[in-house]
Structure formats: C-alpha cells, structure tokens
Amino acid sequence: MDENLAVMDEDEVHADRVAAILDAVEGRDSLRLASLMEPLHAADIADLLEQIAPAERAALLALWSGEIDGEVLSEIDEAIREEVIEALPDEVVAEAMRELDTDDVVDILEDLEPEEQDKILEALEDADRVAVEQALAYPEGAAGRLMQREVVVAPEHWTVGEAIDFLRGADSLPDQFYHVILTDPRMKPVGYVTLGRILSSRREVALKAITEDSFRTVEATDPEGDVAYIFNQYHLISCPVVDANGRLVGVITIDDAMNVLDEEHQEDMLLLAGVGEESSISDGPFETVKQRLPWLVVNLFTASLSALVISAFEGTIAAIVALAAVMPIVSSTGGIAGTQSLAVAVRALATRDLTSANAKRVVRREVLAGVMNGVGLALILGVGGALVYGEVWLGVVLGLAMITNQIVAAMGGVLVPLTLERAGLDPALASGTFVTTLTDVMGYLAFLGLATVVLL
C-alpha cells in the first residue's frame, strides 16, 4: 500500500473514532463511550483530550472520569493537565497518582498550583510523599526533578547469584529498571550491571567483573539539559543521581532524558517561529494572542528599519521604477538563506556540536557557502534581470546585491545565535527576527546603494 494512502486511511480512522466518541458523549452513552475508549493507549487518550474543544473535554471527563489513570495524566500536555485534574474527582486523581513512579508525580506536580499540589501530596503514601517533596525542593530544571527514587541497589562485593536471589525475593521492585547499581559502604555508586549481563552470567561471577563501561553519575543539581546531553552523547539507558557528597539519591532513565530533549527541540522550534515556547494547539485565542503579539510588535519595529532604508533611496526608485519590482527578490532570498543557516546553527548549539573551539571554522564554511550560493543566484537573477528589462547594468547590480546579501545571511545565521548564547540567552530566542531584519536591511541597502552608484 502507498505510504501516503496509509497515512490518509489512518487519519480517517482517527477522525471517525473521535466523531464516534463525541457522539457517545453528547448522548451520554457511558457504555458505548467505555467500549470506544477501552482499546486506546494512554498516549492516544491524551492526544484525544488535547485535540477536542474545552466544553467537549469537560463533558467527556464527567462521563468517563473513573477510567482516567496515572499513565494518562502523565501523557497529557501540560497546557491542559491542570484543567483535566481539576475536572476529575479527588479520589480519581489520588488513585492515579499512587500508580506512578515518583519522577512522573513530580513532573505533574511542578506545573500545578500550590493548592492542587498539596491535595495530591496528601493522597500519597508517606514514603512517596517524602520522596516527591524532596525532589520538588531541587531547582526547577535540575536533575533532581527528573530522577525517580525507586532504585535497585546491590553492595559492590556481591556475586551474580546473590543479586538474582535478592531480585527474586524482593517484596517490591520498580515497574521498569535497566541496571542494578553497585554501591560502596557509604552508598556511593561505583558501577552498574545490566539485567541482561546478570541473567547471562554464572552465579559465582562477581558483579564488579561485569559492570558497564558507560557508567557515570550526575549530581541532583545539574541542569536537565546537561543530563539529556550525557544520555544522548554516551548512549545511556539509565544514570545514577548523587547528592553533593556523592551518595546515591535516585536514578534517571532514558525515557525522561529523551523527554527533555524533545521538549527543548519543541521550545527551539517555537521560539524560532516567534510564537512562545509554551504554545499548544489546545490554547485558547486569548492565550495564543498573548504569546504571539509581543513578537509581532517586535517585528513591526524591526521592519520599520527596512522602511527607513527604502525611504532613503526614494529618488533612486523614482528614477528607475523597475527597482521597486525586483528589490524584494534580493531581500526575500537572503531571508531564506539566513533561516537555513540559523536552523543549522541553533540545532548545533543545542547538541553542543557548535562550540567556541570550532566557531571560526563554521563561520568560514557558512561564508564560503554564502559566496557560492550568491554567485549561482547572481548569474540566474542577473541574466534574467538584464533580459527582462533590457538593461545589462541592472542585471549586474542585482547580481552583486544578491552575493552581498547571501554572505550577510550566512554570517548572521551563525553569529546571531552564537552571540545570544554568549550573552547567556537561549540561542533560539528572537534569532529569526534578528536575522530576517539583518538580511532585509542589508539586502535593500546593497541593492539600492549599488543602483544609485551604478545606474544614476
């Protein structure tokens, strides 16, 4: 089957399912609603709640609230999570939270108002409540907020057989874990062993003999972005978290680290587009305006700079009317080139591939690419302009302006995010606005300035 056709069929099935669910909600048919919702994965239920209107969401939750569990709450976008929790009975929320690991509870609580946090904390068992409160005491965005307290630990002198006997006899183990962490008598982690190595080794083998080379630890106060980078860079599955004294306090698993990478990627994309880092399709019109209007106002003022440049050459444009028709080509092409360089630079900064050590080389590469792109575009535009308007020098001016703006775009796309990062700001923050303004202003200035010198 054609891939595009398969996607269309899946979309149609999804649309039909949503329509059937909303029809059951409207008819208050709880049995039909339950039969329609029962096969859905928690992530699909979360998507459904995010995609429907607030009134439809409230009606669905009122009819089906008893079936919402912790996995669904953890999958729901934070933009509507508090709304969903407030719509659910307290006992449903309490039971859902008790099902989750401490890291998932922390992820949910940190986006709620203090009153909602207190209500949920009171419903947790004493040990879980203490663990969650300790995690919330760490700064927002720290590794301590990501970690789960449920950890499988073994003394460093144990053998495989002792570890297996311990695991089999344990009253409770984490729902998901990948390593048994080895600690010294002071509870400092010294290595870890995968479950696969334990199961495939003889009982008498010492655990220290089969530890993983990838072992490393992070401090609970380390930024979560650094943690995600370590997971991605060293292909980790889990990573022990230690306190300031090096003692084990928890573990971060790959799913949480990848969530951080995904969130940072989404934030960068939204910031580059100037729509706010927390924008969501579930936002209402007023929230959407609140996030977007400031960037539009900023763009309004930066666009005024281009208008000032154009107004300075009114005489040139009046003398050669054809300039007004072709000058947007130079600026728009430069804007596209700047966006291309910017996207690559912001992503490279996020993954730490672009650093102060190789910044000069990257800038040189972008400038060289800008020159080559500019020459290629200049030949096309210059020849085309000369043929259309019957003026060779107009084609020359167009070509030179194109080369100039392509170089400016290539440099701006790298230097703007680098400058923002050096200033301690998010490289994606307003980079698009600055680069577009730069290419517009320089494009008009180069084209109209050259036209004034060469054609008049």
N, C-alpha and C positions, 0 to 999 in steps of 0.2 A: 504494500500500500504506500502511496506517495506520502512523504513526511508531512507536507503542508495539509493534505487532506486529513491525515490522522489527527493533527492539532485542531483542525476545524471541527472534526467529529467530537473530540474531547470537550471543546468549548461548548458545543451544542448540548452535549450530555450534561455538562455542569449547569448551563443555563436552564435546562429542563428540570434538573434536580432542585435548583434554587426556587424556581417558579412553583414546583410541587410543594416544597417546604413552606413557602409563604402562603400558599393556598390553604394548607393544613392549619397554619397559624391563624389565618383570617377566619376559618371555620371553627376554630377552637377544637380541632380534632386531635386530641393528645395521643391517641393510639396510632393514628396514621403518621403523626409527626415523629413519634418514637421509632416507628419502623423505617422511616426515611433517614433519620439521624444515626441510628444504631450502627450501620456499616461504615460510617465515616471515621477517618483517622482524626486524632485530636487537632493536628495541624489544619486539616480541611474544615473542621468545625470553627476553628479560629478565623480562617480566611472568610468563611461564610458570615460570621458575626461582623467582620470588618467591612465587608462589601455591601451589606444591606443598610437601609436608612435607619436612623436612631429610633424612630417610632416602631419600625418592624423588629428591630433588635430587642427593644423593651418587651414587645408582645411575645416574641419567641422565648425569651428568658422567663417570662412569667408562666408560660405553659410548660416549659421543659427544664426549669431551673434545677430540679433534683438530680439531673443526669450530668451536670457540669462537674468535672473532677479537676484535680490539680494539674494534670497534664494539659488540659485545655487552657486553664488560666495561664500557665507558663508560656503557651504558644501565642496567646493573644497579643497584638501590638499594644505597646504601652500607651499609645494615643487614646485608646478606648478601654484599657484594662480597668481603670478606676470606675468608669461608668458601669462596666459589667459587674464588678464586685459590689457596687452599691445597689444594683438591681437584684442581687441574689440574697436569699435568706441567710442570716448569720450562721446557722448551723451547717448550711451547704458549703459556705466559704471555709469554715473551720475544718470540716472534714476533708475538703480538697487540699488545704494547706498541710494537714497532717500526713498526707500521702507523699509529699515532695521531699527531696533532699534539701539540706539547709541552704545550699547555694541558690537553688531555684526559689526558695522562700525569700531570701534576701533580694534577689533580682526583682521580685514582685513588690516587696515592701518598700524598696527605696524610691519608687515612683508614686507612692500613695501619701495622702495627707496624714499628719500625726495621729488624728483620731482613728482613722482606718487601721493604721499600723498597730496601735495599742489594742484594738479589738481583736486583730488576728493573733498578736503575740500572746494574749491571754488564753487563746484557744489551743496553743501548742503545749506539748508536754514540757516539763520543766527543763530537761536536758537540751531539747531542741530550742526552747526559748532562749536559754543562756547562750547557746552557740550562735543563734541568729543575732542577738543583741551585741555580742562581741564582734561579729562580722560588720554590723552596721556602725560600730564605733570607729572603724577604719575610714579614712577619707574616701569620698566618692571617686570612683575610677581607680581605686587601688586593688592590688591582687587579693587582699583580704576579703573584698566584697565578692570576688569570683569563686573563692575556694569553698569546698564542702568539707565539713568536719568529719564525715564518715570515712575513716581511713583504715586500711588493713596493714597492720604493723607486725614485724617479727624481729626478735633480737638478732644481731648480726652473726651470732655463733650457731644459729640453728641450721639443721640439715633440711633437705627436701622432705624427708619423711615426717619430721616434726611439723613442718609448715602444712603439709597435707592433713595430718591428724588435727591440727588446730582449726583449719578451714572447715573440715567435716564436722567438728564438734562445736563450732561457734553457734551461739544462740541466734545471732543476727549478723548479717553482712550487708554492705551496701548493695543496692539493686544492680549497679554496674561498677565494676572496677577492673583495672587492667594490670596493675602491679601490686606486688607485696613489697612494702617499703622496709628496708633494713635500718635499724637504729642502734646507736651505742647506748651504754647505760645512762647517759644524760639526755636521752631522747633526741639526739641529733641524727638526722638521716645520713647514712653513709653509702647508700646504693639502693637499687631496686631490681626485682626479678619479675619477668613477665609470667603470667599464668601458664602460657604455652611452654616455657622452659621448665617450669616446675613439674608439669604433667609429663614431660618427655624425658625427665632425668631420673636416675635411680635414687632410691630413698636415702642412701648413705652420702650422697653428694652434698657438700656444703653449699649453702645458699650464696655465700660470698664468691664461690667459684663460678657462678653462672649469672652474675649481675650484668646489666646492660651498660655499654659504653656511653650511651646517650644521657646517662644520669646527670642531672644538675638541679639546683634548687632556686627558688625565687623568694624574696622577702615579702612579707604581707603588705608592706608599704610601697612596694614597687608599682609604677603605673601599669594599668592593664594593657596599654598599648605595647609596652616593653615585653610583657608576658606573651601576648599574641605573636609578637615578632620572634621570640625564642621558640615557640611551638612551630611556627612556620619555617624558621631557618634550620632548625635541627630535627624536624620531623618527629616531634614528641607526641606521645599518646596521653601521658599524664605527667605532672610535675609537682613534687612536694613543695609546700609553702612553709617557711620558717619565720620565727619571730626575730627580734633584734639580737637575741642571744644564740641564734642558730638552732633552736629547738623546733621540732615538728609541730605545726598547729593545724595543718589541713592539706588538701591536695586539689589541684586544678586539673580538670580533664579536657580532652581535646574539643569536645562539643562547646564548652564555654569559651575556650580560646578562639575558636572559629566564629562564634557569635560576635566576639569583639571585632575581629577582622571584617566581618560582614557589616556590622554597624558603622565602623569607621569608613568603609568603602561607600556606604549609602550616604553618610554625612558629607563626604567629599563631593559626591556627585550633586547633592542638593545645594551645597554651598557654591559650587562652580556655576550652577544654574541660577543662583540668587533667589532661592525660594525658602531658605531657612533650613537648618539641619534637622528639624523635627517634623517636617511636612509629611502628611499622610493623606491617602485618598478618603479616609474617614473623617477628616477635618471638615468643619462647617465653613460656610462662606466668610463669616467674620474672622475666624481663626486664619483662614487662608489669606485674606487681605492683610491681616496683622503681620504675617510672615513675609509677604511679598512686597507690600507697598514701600517699606523703607528702602529696599534695593532698587525699586523703580524710581524713587525720588533721587537716590544717589546717581543712577544712570541718567536721569533728567539733567542733573547739573554737569556731569561729565560730557554728555552730548552737547551741552552748550559750548564747550571748548572747541568742538568741531565747527559749530556755527560761527564762532568768533574768527577762526582761521579762514573760513569761506568768505565771511564779510570783509576781511582784509584784502581780498582779491576781487572785489566787485567789478572793478574796472576791467580786469583781465577777462572775466566771464562775460561782461557786456560786450567786449570787443570780439571775442571768439565764443559764440553761443554753443558750439559743439562741445566745449569743455564741460558744460553742465550735464550733458548726456552721458559722457564717458567717465567722469571722475568717480562716481560710486563704484565702478568696477575695480578700481585700484584699492579703495578702502575696504570693500567687502571681501575681496580675495585675501588681503592682508589679515582681516579679522579671522577668516577661516584658518589660515596658516598659523596664526597666533594661538588659536584654540587647540590646534593639533599639537603644537609644542607644549602648550600648557598642560594638556591631559597627560602626556607622557611624563612631564616633569613632576607633577603632583603625585602621580602614582609611584614614580621612582623615589620620591621623598618619603612617601608612606611606607614603602618596603625597604627603605634605607639603602637603596641601590645608588641614589644620588647623594653624595656627601661632599664635605669641603675638600676631601682628597682628590676627587675626580671632577669637581665642578667646572674647572677651567677646560678640561678635555670635552666635557659635554657641551659647554657653551661654544667651543670651537667647532664641534661637529654640527651643532644647530646652525651656526652662522654659515658654514660651508654648504649645508643643505639648503639654507635660505638663498644663497647666491645661485646655486644650481637651479632651484625651483624658479627663482626670479628670472634667470636668463631664459629658461624654457618658456615661461609665461610671457616674457617680454617679446620674444620672437613671434609668438602667436598673436598677442594683442597689438604689437607694433605694426606688423604687416597688415592685420585686419583693419586697424585704425587708418593706416595710410590708404588702403584700397577703398574703404567706405567713404572717407571724407576727402580723398584726393589730395592729401597733404602729408608729404613724407616726414616733415619735421614734427607734425603732430604724433605720428607713429613713434618717432624717436623719443619724444617726451613721455609718451605712455610707457614705453619700454623701460626707460631709465627710472621712472617713478615706481614701476612695478618691482624692479630689482631692489630699489631702496626700501620699499615697504616690506618686502619679503624678508630682508635682512633684519629690519626692526622687529617684525613679528616673531622671527625665530629667536632673537635675543630676548625679547620681552617675555615670551612664553616660558623661558627658563629663569631669567633673572628676577621677575616679579615674585614667583612663589619662593625662590631662594631667599630674597630679601625679607619676605614676610616671616619665613621660618627663623631667620637670624634675629628678627625682632621679637621672637617668642610667640608669634601668632600662627594660627592654622594656615598652612600654605594654600589651602583651597579658598580661604576667606577673601571674597571680593576680587580674587585674581582675575576672573573672567572680565569683570567690569574694567579693571585697570588695563588689561592687555587690549581689550576692544577699543578703549579710549585712546591708547597709545597708537594703535595701528590706524585708527580713523584720523587722528590729528596729523600724524606723520605722513599718511597717505595723501591727504588733501594738501598739506604743506609742500611735500615734494612735488606733486603733480602741478599744482597751481604756481608754485615758485619757479619750477623749470619752464612752465608755459610762459610766464611773464618774461623770463630772461631770453628764451629761445624764439618765441613766436611773435613777440611785440617789438 
